[in-house]
């Protein structure tokens, strides 16, 4: 789990995102339609079904590669959002504003994340079920870095990369 602690809640999302993406260990999360495609940050296809409830029910399966990409993208975002719920359930201090100075709060978040990760690794009884269907193939960082040639072409390259991923997922689903 990637955690960037220390930004105030009033900070603009784009500033926090830029900070997270430009750090040494760069953030890799599913994007939403509010941001353009860029290196390490792929948005879903606009104008295409996206939300999980759009696919719920019989006969509402994805009809093409873009819808399949958006369904899997939404599923990943849902996992990220569930992590916040788990974190708040485990550490109830985060359900309300802790009565500590801001810097202490930022350190408290990191300490709790470390404790959470330690418990997940060391305590067998602390396991959350993971569906193998939810596992996502990762890409080597070097491959991603080579794929993006320049900042001017970043969005076009990211769109092409997203199209390729969507096409490959669709082909896998159809076979």
N, CA and C atoms as an extended XYZ file, in Angstrom:
525
Properties=species:S:1:pos:R:3:atomname:S:1:resname:S:1:resid:I:1 pbc="F F F"
N         0.852       -1.166        0.000 N   UNK     1
C         0.000        0.000        0.000 CA  UNK     1
C         0.898        1.230        0.000 C   UNK     1
N         0.650        2.134       -0.916 N   UNK     2
C         1.398        3.391       -1.009 CA  UNK     2
C         0.668        4.444       -0.194 C   UNK     2
N         1.395        5.116        0.690 N   UNK     3
C         0.799        6.166        1.515 CA  UNK     3
C         1.663        7.403        1.430 C   UNK     3
N         1.036        8.521        1.127 N   UNK     4
C         1.713        9.817        1.129 CA  UNK     4
C         1.041       10.644        2.208 C   UNK     4
N         1.726       10.798        3.317 N   UNK     5
C         1.176       11.511        4.467 CA  UNK     5
C         1.826       12.882        4.573 C   UNK     5
N         1.080       13.842        5.091 N   UNK     6
C         1.664       15.152        5.338 CA  UNK     6
C         1.033       16.288        4.569 C   UNK     6
N         0.070       16.002        3.695 N   UNK     7
C        -0.649       17.055        2.990 CA  UNK     7
C        -1.910       17.383        3.770 C   UNK     7
N        -2.243       18.644        3.849 N   UNK     8
C        -3.482       19.036        4.513 CA  UNK     8
C        -4.671       18.693        3.624 C   UNK     8
N        -5.807       18.462        4.246 N   UNK     9
C        -7.010       18.100        3.506 CA  UNK     9
C        -7.468       19.155        2.526 C   UNK     9
N        -7.051       20.396        2.729 N   UNK    10
C        -7.466       21.470        1.827 CA  UNK    10
C        -6.575       21.579        0.591 C   UNK    10
N        -5.503       20.792        0.532 N   UNK    11
C        -4.604       20.837       -0.630 CA  UNK    11
C        -5.347       20.348       -1.868 C   UNK    11
N        -5.095       20.980       -3.003 N   UNK    12
C        -5.748       20.598       -4.250 CA  UNK    12
C        -5.257       19.215       -4.682 C   UNK    12
N        -6.192       18.374       -5.167 N   UNK    13
C        -5.860       17.011       -5.577 CA  UNK    13
C        -4.692       16.961       -6.547 C   UNK    13
N        -4.654       17.894       -7.500 N   UNK    14
C        -3.602       17.849       -8.519 CA  UNK    14
C        -2.220       18.087       -7.916 C   UNK    14
N        -2.124       18.911       -6.873 N   UNK    15
C        -0.826       19.132       -6.221 CA  UNK    15
C        -0.369       17.881       -5.488 C   UNK    15
N        -1.288       17.240       -4.771 N   UNK    16
C        -0.946       16.012       -4.054 CA  UNK    16
C        -0.571       14.924       -5.058 C   UNK    16
N        -1.348       14.802       -6.136 N   UNK    17
C        -1.068       13.806       -7.165 CA  UNK    17
C         0.299       14.034       -7.787 C   UNK    17
N         0.594       15.258       -8.182 N   UNK    18
C         1.890       15.559       -8.792 CA  UNK    18
C         3.018       15.219       -7.838 C   UNK    18
N         2.864       15.549       -6.567 N   UNK    19
C         3.882       15.212       -5.571 CA  UNK    19
C         4.072       13.699       -5.484 C   UNK    19
N         2.963       12.957       -5.438 N   UNK    20
C         3.044       11.500       -5.328 CA  UNK    20
C         3.673       10.869       -6.565 C   UNK    20
N         3.333       11.370       -7.746 N   UNK    21
C         3.843       10.784       -8.988 CA  UNK    21
C         5.308       11.110       -9.246 C   UNK    21
N         5.798       12.219       -8.702 N   UNK    22
C         7.176       12.625       -8.989 CA  UNK    22
C         8.161       12.148       -7.931 C   UNK    22
N         7.695       11.440       -6.935 N   UNK    23
C         8.603       10.891       -5.924 CA  UNK    23
C         9.331        9.677       -6.483 C   UNK    23
N        10.413        9.315       -5.812 N   UNK    24
C        11.271        8.219       -6.278 CA  UNK    24
C        10.487        6.927       -6.513 C   UNK    24
N         9.596        6.564       -5.606 N   UNK    25
C         8.847        5.317       -5.735 CA  UNK    25
C         7.498        5.514       -6.409 C   UNK    25
N         7.320        6.585       -7.133 N   UNK    26
C         6.118        6.951       -7.857 CA  UNK    26
C         4.848        6.169       -7.587 C   UNK    26
N         3.789        6.881       -7.357 N   UNK    27
C         2.487        6.306       -7.092 CA  UNK    27
C         1.920        5.688       -8.364 C   UNK    27
N         1.308        4.521       -8.235 N   UNK    28
C         0.630        3.866       -9.351 CA  UNK    28
C        -0.774        3.509       -8.880 C   UNK    28
N        -1.772        4.284       -9.306 N   UNK    29
C        -3.155        4.035       -8.903 CA  UNK    29
C        -4.066        4.188      -10.105 C   UNK    29
N        -5.240        3.552      -10.041 N   UNK    30
C        -6.204        3.814      -11.099 CA  UNK    30
C        -6.652        5.268      -11.048 C   UNK    30
N        -6.712        5.890      -12.192 N   UNK    31
C        -7.099        7.291      -12.327 CA  UNK    31
C        -8.611        7.363      -12.515 C   UNK    31
N        -9.182        8.529      -12.359 N   UNK    32
C       -10.579        8.703      -12.735 CA  UNK    32
C       -10.650        9.653      -13.926 C   UNK    32
N       -11.825        9.840      -14.468 N   UNK    33
C       -11.971       10.621      -15.700 CA  UNK    33
C       -11.608       12.086      -15.524 C   UNK    33
N       -11.439       12.547      -14.304 N   UNK    34
C       -11.136       13.948      -14.069 CA  UNK    34
C        -9.708       14.333      -14.400 C   UNK    34
N        -8.852       13.376      -14.660 N   UNK    35
C        -7.449       13.650      -14.962 CA  UNK    35
C        -7.115       13.113      -16.347 C   UNK    35
N        -6.204       13.770      -17.058 N   UNK    36
C        -5.790       13.228      -18.359 CA  UNK    36
C        -4.839       12.055      -18.158 C   UNK    36
N        -4.735       11.222      -19.172 N   UNK    37
C        -3.757       10.141      -19.126 CA  UNK    37
C        -2.359       10.722      -19.057 C   UNK    37
N        -1.517       10.099      -18.280 N   UNK    38
C        -0.118       10.489      -18.190 CA  UNK    38
C         0.655        9.282      -17.699 C   UNK    38
N         1.954        9.391      -17.728 N   UNK    39
C         2.793        8.286      -17.298 CA  UNK    39
C         2.371        7.864      -15.894 C   UNK    39
N         2.196        6.583      -15.680 N   UNK    40
C         1.826        5.968      -14.405 CA  UNK    40
C         0.398        6.282      -13.971 C   UNK    40
N        -0.426        6.818      -14.841 N   UNK    41
C        -1.752        7.237      -14.417 CA  UNK    41
C        -2.720        7.122      -15.585 C   UNK    41
N        -3.363        5.984      -15.743 N   UNK    42
C        -4.273        5.765      -16.859 CA  UNK    42
C        -5.716        6.009      -16.436 C   UNK    42
N        -6.391        6.867      -17.167 N   UNK    43
C        -7.804        7.167      -16.905 CA  UNK    43
C        -8.677        6.166      -17.656 C   UNK    43
N        -9.909        5.976      -17.194 N   UNK    44
C       -10.838        5.142      -17.957 CA  UNK    44
C       -11.252        5.859      -19.239 C   UNK    44
N       -11.885        5.124      -20.125 N   UNK    45
C       -12.383        5.713      -21.366 CA  UNK    45
C       -13.589        6.589      -21.050 C   UNK    45
N       -13.593        7.803      -21.568 N   UNK    46
C       -14.732        8.709      -21.387 CA  UNK    46
C       -15.875        8.281      -22.308 C   UNK    46
N       -17.083        8.574      -21.876 N   UNK    47
C       -18.246        8.277      -22.701 CA  UNK    47
C       -18.535        6.794      -22.814 C   UNK    47
N       -17.974        5.999      -21.923 N   UNK    48
C       -18.148        4.553      -21.923 CA  UNK    48
C       -18.558        4.131      -20.515 C   UNK    48
N       -19.430        3.122      -20.405 N   UNK    49
C       -19.855        2.670      -19.073 CA  UNK    49
C       -18.639        2.494      -18.175 C   UNK    49
N       -18.771        2.929      -16.917 N   UNK    50
C       -17.628        2.851      -16.008 CA  UNK    50
C       -17.975        2.272      -14.641 C   UNK    50
N       -18.991        2.773      -13.990 N   UNK    51
C       -19.262        2.411      -12.601 CA  UNK    51
C       -19.692        0.952      -12.481 C   UNK    51
N       -19.304        0.320      -11.367 N   UNK    52
C       -19.581       -1.100      -11.181 CA  UNK    52
C       -21.072       -1.408      -11.309 C   UNK    52
N       -21.927       -0.521      -10.805 N   UNK    53
C       -23.366       -0.779      -10.896 CA  UNK    53
C       -23.850       -0.769      -12.349 C   UNK    53
N       -23.089       -0.138      -13.249 N   UNK    54
C       -23.450       -0.150      -14.672 CA  UNK    54
C       -23.341       -1.549      -15.268 C   UNK    54
N       -22.564       -2.416      -14.607 N   UNK    55
C       -22.338       -3.764      -15.121 CA  UNK    55
C       -23.054       -4.822      -14.278 C   UNK    55
N       -23.751       -4.404      -13.219 N   UNK    56
C       -24.404       -5.350      -12.318 CA  UNK    56
C       -25.657       -5.925      -12.973 C   UNK    56
N       -25.868       -7.206      -12.777 N   UNK    57
C       -27.070       -7.854      -13.281 CA  UNK    57
C       -26.814       -8.661      -14.537 C   UNK    57
N       -27.725       -9.566      -14.777 N   UNK    58
C       -27.606      -10.454      -15.926 CA  UNK    58
C       -27.716       -9.679      -17.234 C   UNK    58
N       -26.886      -10.029      -18.197 N   UNK    59
C       -26.926       -9.410      -19.510 CA  UNK    59
C       -26.294       -8.031      -19.575 C   UNK    59
N       -25.545       -7.650      -18.540 N   UNK    60
C       -24.935       -6.316      -18.523 CA  UNK    60
C       -23.417       -6.416      -18.596 C   UNK    60
N       -22.926       -7.518      -19.150 N   UNK    61
C       -21.483       -7.705      -19.299 CA  UNK    61
C       -20.918       -6.674      -20.268 C   UNK    61
N       -19.598       -6.453      -20.209 N   UNK    62
C       -18.972       -5.525      -21.166 CA  UNK    62
C       -19.210       -5.990      -22.603 C   UNK    62
N       -19.451       -5.031      -23.486 N   UNK    63
C       -19.720       -5.339      -24.892 CA  UNK    63
C       -18.520       -5.139      -25.792 C   UNK    63
N       -17.465       -4.503      -25.270 N   UNK    64
C       -16.293       -4.239      -26.098 CA  UNK    64
C       -15.078       -4.020      -25.203 C   UNK    64
N       -13.935       -3.789      -25.826 N   UNK    65
C       -12.683       -3.668      -25.074 CA  UNK    65
C       -12.683       -2.458      -24.139 C   UNK    65
N       -13.284       -1.355      -24.563 N   UNK    66
C       -13.306       -0.156      -23.714 CA  UNK    66
C       -14.146       -0.384      -22.460 C   UNK    66
N       -15.289       -1.038      -22.625 N   UNK    67
C       -16.124       -1.321      -21.461 CA  UNK    67
C       -15.438       -2.302      -20.515 C   UNK    67
N       -14.757       -3.304      -21.056 N   UNK    68
C       -14.037       -4.255      -20.209 CA  UNK    68
C       -12.921       -3.551      -19.446 C   UNK    68
N       -12.172       -2.693      -20.134 N   UNK    69
C       -11.116       -1.923      -19.464 CA  UNK    69
C       -11.724       -1.091      -18.332 C   UNK    69
N       -12.818       -0.387      -18.614 N   UNK    70
C       -13.446        0.454      -17.600 CA  UNK    70
C       -13.972       -0.366      -16.422 C   UNK    70
N       -14.526       -1.549      -16.687 N   UNK    71
C       -15.005       -2.412      -15.608 CA  UNK    71
C       -13.852       -2.810      -14.689 C   UNK    71
N       -12.755       -3.236      -15.273 N   UNK    72
C       -11.608       -3.650      -14.453 CA  UNK    72
C       -10.965       -2.459      -13.757 C   UNK    72
N       -10.957       -1.323      -14.415 N   UNK    73
C       -10.441       -0.092      -13.806 CA  UNK    73
C       -11.287        0.269      -12.583 C   UNK    73
N       -12.613        0.228      -12.738 N   UNK    74
C       -13.514        0.540      -11.626 CA  UNK    74
C       -13.335       -0.458      -10.486 C   UNK    74
N       -13.082       -1.718      -10.825 N   UNK    75
C       -12.845       -2.730       -9.794 CA  UNK    75
C       -11.594       -2.411       -8.991 C   UNK    75
N       -10.549       -1.959       -9.668 N   UNK    76
C        -9.321       -1.568       -8.965 CA  UNK    76
C        -9.570       -0.368       -8.057 C   UNK    76
N       -10.277        0.626       -8.550 N   UNK    77
C       -10.598        1.791       -7.714 CA  UNK    77
C       -11.389        1.362       -6.491 C   UNK    77
N       -12.288        0.396       -6.667 N   UNK    78
C       -13.082       -0.096       -5.554 CA  UNK    78
C       -12.189       -0.735       -4.494 C   UNK    78
N       -11.169       -1.472       -4.911 N   UNK    79
C       -10.219       -2.081       -3.971 CA  UNK    79
C        -9.498       -0.998       -3.186 C   UNK    79
N        -9.042        0.043       -3.867 N   UNK    80
C        -8.341        1.144       -3.196 CA  UNK    80
C        -9.263        1.802       -2.170 C   UNK    80
N       -10.514        2.025       -2.536 N   UNK    81
C       -11.457        2.650       -1.611 CA  UNK    81
C       -11.752        1.747       -0.419 C   UNK    81
N       -11.803        0.419       -0.640 N   UNK    82
C       -12.020       -0.512        0.476 CA  UNK    82
C       -10.856       -0.480        1.452 C   UNK    82
N        -9.644       -0.246        0.947 N   UNK    83
C        -8.479       -0.169        1.831 CA  UNK    83
C        -8.664        0.953        2.847 C   UNK    83
N        -9.195        2.094        2.398 N   UNK    84
C        -9.454        3.193        3.336 CA  UNK    84
C       -10.459        2.766        4.399 C   UNK    84
N       -11.484        2.026        4.007 N   UNK    85
C       -12.468        1.542        4.975 CA  UNK    85
C       -11.857        0.587        5.982 C   UNK    85
N       -11.018       -0.327        5.507 N   UNK    86
C       -10.336       -1.269        6.399 CA  UNK    86
C        -9.449       -0.514        7.372 C   UNK    86
N        -8.731        0.455        6.859 N   UNK    87
C        -7.814        1.240        7.686 CA  UNK    87
C        -8.584        1.981        8.782 C   UNK    87
N        -9.709        2.592        8.424 N   UNK    88
C       -10.509        3.318        9.418 CA  UNK    88
C       -11.140        2.364       10.430 C   UNK    88
N       -11.508        1.159        9.997 N   UNK    89
C       -12.075        0.184       10.925 CA  UNK    89
C       -11.028       -0.328       11.901 C   UNK    89
N        -9.849       -0.554       11.400 N   UNK    90
C        -8.774       -1.080       12.239 CA  UNK    90
C        -8.265       -0.027       13.209 C   UNK    90
N        -8.143        1.196       12.768 N   UNK    91
C        -7.612        2.285       13.592 CA  UNK    91
C        -8.698        3.351       13.727 C   UNK    91
N        -9.571        3.162       14.712 N   UNK    92
C       -10.745        4.025       14.857 CA  UNK    92
C       -10.385        5.482       15.122 C   UNK    92
N        -9.150        5.745       15.501 N   UNK    93
C        -8.732        7.131       15.725 CA  UNK    93
C        -8.902        7.971       14.460 C   UNK    93
N        -8.903        7.319       13.281 N   UNK    94
C        -9.005        8.049       12.019 CA  UNK    94
C       -10.445        8.315       11.588 C   UNK    94
N       -11.420        7.841       12.368 N   UNK    95
C       -12.816        8.136       12.038 CA  UNK    95
C       -13.170        9.582       12.359 C   UNK    95
N       -12.414       10.187       13.263 N   UNK    96
C       -12.588       11.606       13.585 CA  UNK    96
C       -11.209       12.254       13.574 C   UNK    96
N       -11.173       13.550       13.612 N   UNK    97
C        -9.883       14.257       13.606 CA  UNK    97
C        -9.164       14.018       14.935 C   UNK    97
N        -7.969       13.423       14.902 N   UNK    98
C        -7.224       13.183       16.144 CA  UNK    98
C        -6.814       14.511       16.789 C   UNK    98
N        -6.794       14.551       18.134 N   UNK    99
C        -6.463       15.800       18.835 CA  UNK    99
C        -4.958       16.022       18.960 C   UNK    99
N        -4.252       15.892       17.851 N   UNK   100
C        -2.799       16.052       17.850 CA  UNK   100
C        -2.408       17.111       16.836 C   UNK   100
N        -1.213       17.688       16.990 N   UNK   101
C        -0.728       18.622       15.963 CA  UNK   101
C        -0.659       17.927       14.600 C   UNK   101
N        -0.749       18.714       13.526 N   UNK   102
C        -0.780       18.166       12.168 CA  UNK   102
C         0.405       17.244       11.885 C   UNK   102
N         1.614       17.669       12.253 N   UNK   103
C         2.807       16.845       11.980 CA  UNK   103
C         2.717       15.503       12.704 C   UNK   103
N         2.180       15.508       13.910 N   UNK   104
C         2.002       14.258       14.656 CA  UNK   104
C         0.981       13.374       13.952 C   UNK   104
N        -0.091       13.975       13.436 N   UNK   105
C        -1.101       13.206       12.712 CA  UNK   105
C        -0.492       12.524       11.486 C   UNK   105
N         0.351       13.245       10.749 N   UNK   106
C         0.993       12.671        9.560 CA  UNK   106
C         1.866       11.482        9.951 C   UNK   106
N         2.596       11.619       11.049 N   UNK   107
C         3.444       10.514       11.521 CA  UNK   107
C         2.594        9.351       12.024 C   UNK   107
N         1.465        9.660       12.645 N   UNK   108
C         0.565        8.630       13.143 CA  UNK   108
C         0.026        7.782       11.992 C   UNK   108
N        -0.311        8.423       10.885 N   UNK   109
C        -0.783        7.685        9.705 CA  UNK   109
C         0.287        6.695        9.254 C   UNK   109
N         1.522        7.160        9.122 N   UNK   110
C         2.603        6.276        8.664 CA  UNK   110
C         2.864        5.149        9.658 C   UNK   110
N         2.807        5.448       10.956 N   UNK   111
C         3.016        4.414       11.974 CA  UNK   111
C         1.926        3.349       11.889 C   UNK   111
N         0.686        3.764       11.717 N   UNK   112
C        -0.418        2.808       11.621 CA  UNK   112
C        -0.343        1.984       10.337 C   UNK   112
N         0.083        2.597        9.249 N   UNK   113
C         0.263        1.845        8.002 CA  UNK   113
C         1.349        0.788        8.198 C   UNK   113
N         2.451        1.178        8.829 N   UNK   114
C         3.517        0.214        9.112 CA  UNK   114
C         3.024       -0.922        9.987 C   UNK   114
N         2.266       -0.603       11.024 N   UNK   115
C         1.706       -1.627       11.908 CA  UNK   115
C         0.741       -2.527       11.140 C   UNK   115
N        -0.117       -1.937       10.331 N   UNK   116
C        -1.056       -2.717        9.521 CA  UNK   116
C        -0.299       -3.691        8.616 C   UNK   116
N         0.719       -3.202        7.912 N   UNK   117
C         1.484       -4.060        7.006 CA  UNK   117
C         2.219       -5.156        7.770 C   UNK   117
N         2.760       -4.833        8.951 N   UNK   118
C         3.431       -5.836        9.777 CA  UNK   118
C         2.442       -6.930       10.179 C   UNK   118
N         1.263       -6.524       10.647 N   UNK   119
C         0.259       -7.508       11.051 CA  UNK   119
C        -0.171       -8.377        9.881 C   UNK   119
N        -0.328       -7.775        8.722 N   UNK   120
C        -0.718       -8.547        7.530 CA  UNK   120
C         0.342       -9.572        7.165 C   UNK   120
N         1.601       -9.204        7.362 N   UNK   121
C         2.704      -10.094        6.988 CA  UNK   121
C         2.945      -11.180        8.035 C   UNK   121
N         2.854      -10.839        9.307 N   UNK   122
C         3.281      -11.740       10.371 CA  UNK   122
C         2.163      -12.526       11.043 C   UNK   122
N         0.938      -12.090       10.964 N   UNK   123
C        -0.162      -12.748       11.685 CA  UNK   123
C        -1.073      -13.465       10.705 C   UNK   123
N        -1.052      -14.774       10.751 N   UNK   124
C        -1.878      -15.546        9.820 CA  UNK   124
C        -3.369      -15.275       10.022 C   UNK   124
N        -3.767      -14.972       11.249 N   UNK   125
C        -5.183      -14.736       11.528 CA  UNK   125
C        -5.650      -13.369       11.037 C   UNK   125
N        -4.739      -12.575       10.499 N   UNK   126
C        -5.065      -11.216       10.064 CA  UNK   126
C        -5.218      -11.132        8.549 C   UNK   126
N        -5.608      -12.225        7.926 N   UNK   127
C        -5.665      -12.231        6.467 CA  UNK   127
C        -7.036      -11.816        5.962 C   UNK   127
N        -7.020      -11.074        4.876 N   UNK   128
C        -8.242      -10.712        4.174 CA  UNK   128
C        -8.291      -11.583        2.930 C   UNK   128
N        -9.450      -12.148        2.600 N   UNK   129
C        -9.513      -13.001        1.408 CA  UNK   129
C        -9.236      -12.206        0.137 C   UNK   129
N        -8.437      -12.804       -0.740 N   UNK   130
C        -8.113      -12.182       -2.020 CA  UNK   130
C        -8.558      -13.127       -3.119 C   UNK   130
N        -9.354      -12.624       -4.017 N   UNK   131
C        -9.832      -13.409       -5.140 CA  UNK   131
C        -8.778      -13.381       -6.239 C   UNK   131
N        -8.270      -14.565       -6.662 N   UNK   132
C        -7.245      -14.575       -7.718 CA  UNK   132
C        -7.696      -13.874       -8.991 C   UNK   132
N        -9.003      -13.802       -9.233 N   UNK   133
C        -9.514      -13.101      -10.410 CA  UNK   133
C        -9.192      -11.611      -10.352 C   UNK   133
N        -8.995      -11.083       -9.113 N   UNK   134
C        -8.728       -9.662       -8.943 CA  UNK   134
C        -7.262       -9.310       -9.146 C   UNK   134
N        -6.403      -10.309       -9.243 N   UNK   135
C        -4.979      -10.037       -9.406 CA  UNK   135
C        -4.734       -9.403      -10.772 C   UNK   135
N        -3.891       -8.405      -10.815 N   UNK   136
C        -3.590       -7.673      -12.043 CA  UNK   136
C        -2.137       -7.922      -12.413 C   UNK   136
N        -1.909       -8.206      -13.693 N   UNK   137
C        -0.529       -8.373      -14.146 CA  UNK   137
C         0.202       -7.052      -14.059 C   UNK   137
N         1.430       -7.105      -13.534 N   UNK   138
C         2.198       -5.862      -13.420 CA  UNK   138
C         3.115       -5.711      -14.628 C   UNK   138
N         3.518       -4.490      -14.876 N   UNK   139
C         4.430       -4.178      -15.952 CA  UNK   139
C         5.757       -3.780      -15.336 C   UNK   139
N         6.839       -4.151      -15.966 N   UNK   140
C         8.153       -3.756      -15.472 CA  UNK   140
C         8.321       -2.251      -15.623 C   UNK   140
N         8.892       -1.622      -14.605 N   UNK   141
C         9.072       -0.164      -14.621 CA  UNK   141
C         9.903        0.278      -15.820 C   UNK   141
N        10.916       -0.521      -16.174 N   UNK   142
C        11.762       -0.151      -17.311 CA  UNK   142
C        10.958       -0.118      -18.605 C   UNK   142
N        10.034       -1.070      -18.761 N   UNK   143
C         9.202       -1.098      -19.960 CA  UNK   143
C         8.339        0.156      -20.047 C   UNK   143
N         7.778        0.557      -18.922 N   UNK   144
C         6.931        1.741      -18.896 CA  UNK   144
C         7.753        2.979      -19.207 C   UNK   144
N         8.940        3.096      -18.589 N   UNK   145
C         9.793        4.266      -18.811 CA  UNK   145
C        10.191        4.383      -20.284 C   UNK   145
N        10.536        3.259      -20.920 N   UNK   146
C        10.944        3.295      -22.321 CA  UNK   146
C         9.763        3.625      -23.229 C   UNK   146
N         8.586        3.226      -22.814 N   UNK   147
C         7.409        3.423      -23.650 CA  UNK   147
C         7.079        4.902      -23.832 C   UNK   147
N         7.312        5.676      -22.807 N   UNK   148
C         6.990        7.095      -22.870 CA  UNK   148
C         8.215        7.890      -23.280 C   UNK   148
N         8.203        8.425      -24.480 N   UNK   149
C         9.385        9.081      -25.041 CA  UNK   149
C         9.577       10.501      -24.530 C   UNK   149
N         8.549       11.289      -24.450 N   UNK   150
C         8.711       12.677      -24.039 CA  UNK   150
C         7.425       13.174      -23.397 C   UNK   150
N         7.519       14.288      -22.681 N   UNK   151
C         6.323       14.831      -22.040 CA  UNK   151
C         5.287       15.288      -23.056 C   UNK   151
N         5.732       15.787      -24.217 N   UNK   152
C         4.778       16.244      -25.233 CA  UNK   152
C         3.931       15.090      -25.761 C   UNK   152
N         4.514       13.904      -25.826 N   UNK   153
C         3.801       12.750      -26.357 CA  UNK   153
C         3.184       11.890      -25.262 C   UNK   153
N         3.319       12.313      -24.038 N   UNK   154
C         2.901       11.488      -22.912 CA  UNK   154
C         1.433       11.078      -22.995 C   UNK   154
N         0.559       12.039      -23.245 N   UNK   155
C        -0.864       11.713      -23.286 CA  UNK   155
C        -1.183       10.779      -24.451 C   UNK   155
N        -0.626       11.054      -25.630 N   UNK   156
C        -0.877       10.185      -26.787 CA  UNK   156
C        -0.350        8.780      -26.522 C   UNK   156
N         0.831        8.682      -25.944 N   UNK   157
C         1.403        7.372      -25.629 CA  UNK   157
C         0.562        6.649      -24.578 C   UNK   157
N         0.111        7.380      -23.561 N   UNK   158
C        -0.714        6.765      -22.521 CA  UNK   158
C        -2.039        6.281      -23.106 C   UNK   158
N        -2.638        7.066      -24.002 N   UNK   159
C        -3.880        6.637      -24.651 CA  UNK   159
C        -3.655        5.375      -25.473 C   UNK   159
N        -2.558        5.331      -26.212 N   UNK   160
C        -2.249        4.147      -27.019 CA  UNK   160
C        -1.987        2.938      -26.121 C   UNK   160
N        -1.283        3.162      -25.022 N   UNK   161
C        -0.996        2.075      -24.079 CA  UNK   161
C        -2.298        1.548      -23.481 C   UNK   161
N        -3.189        2.467      -23.089 N   UNK   162
C        -4.483        2.067      -22.538 CA  UNK   162
C        -5.272        1.280      -23.580 C   UNK   162
N        -5.257        1.725      -24.850 N   UNK   163
C        -5.952        1.011      -25.921 CA  UNK   163
C        -5.407       -0.404      -26.075 C   UNK   163
N        -4.088       -0.546      -25.997 N   UNK   164
C        -3.455       -1.863      -26.116 CA  UNK   164
C        -3.865       -2.764      -24.956 C   UNK   164
N        -3.836       -2.220      -23.744 N   UNK   165
C        -4.242       -2.999      -22.572 CA  UNK   165
C        -5.694       -3.437      -22.721 C   UNK   165
N        -6.556       -2.515      -23.115 N   UNK   166
C        -7.976       -2.827      -23.277 CA  UNK   166
C        -8.173       -3.906      -24.335 C   UNK   166
N        -7.476       -3.785      -25.440 N   UNK   167
C        -7.585       -4.765      -26.519 CA  UNK   167
C        -7.104       -6.142      -26.058 C   UNK   167
N        -5.980       -6.179      -25.352 N   UNK   168
C        -5.453       -7.454      -24.849 CA  UNK   168
C        -6.405       -8.092      -23.840 C   UNK   168
N        -6.984       -7.280      -22.956 N   UNK   169
C        -7.941       -7.816      -21.982 CA  UNK   169
C        -9.165       -8.376      -22.700 C   UNK   169
N        -9.645       -7.653      -23.704 N   UNK   170
C       -10.818       -8.098      -24.452 CA  UNK   170
C       -10.522       -9.408      -25.177 C   UNK   170
N        -9.369       -9.489      -25.828 N   UNK   171
C        -8.995      -10.723      -26.525 CA  UNK   171
C        -8.886      -11.893      -25.553 C   UNK   171
N        -8.295      -11.668      -24.365 N   UNK   172
C        -8.198      -12.725      -23.352 CA  UNK   172
C        -9.584      -13.158      -22.882 C   UNK   172
N       -10.487      -12.201      -22.707 N   UNK   173
C       -11.832      -12.512      -22.227 CA  UNK   173
C       -12.638      -13.284      -23.270 C   UNK   173
N       -12.376      -13.033      -24.549 N   UNK   174
C       -13.125      -13.684      -25.618 CA  UNK   174
C       -12.587      -15.078      -25.935 C   UNK   174
N       -11.372      -15.387      -25.481 N   UNK   175
C       -10.769      -16.707      -25.771 CA  UNK   175
C       -10.938      -17.671      -24.634 C   UNK   175
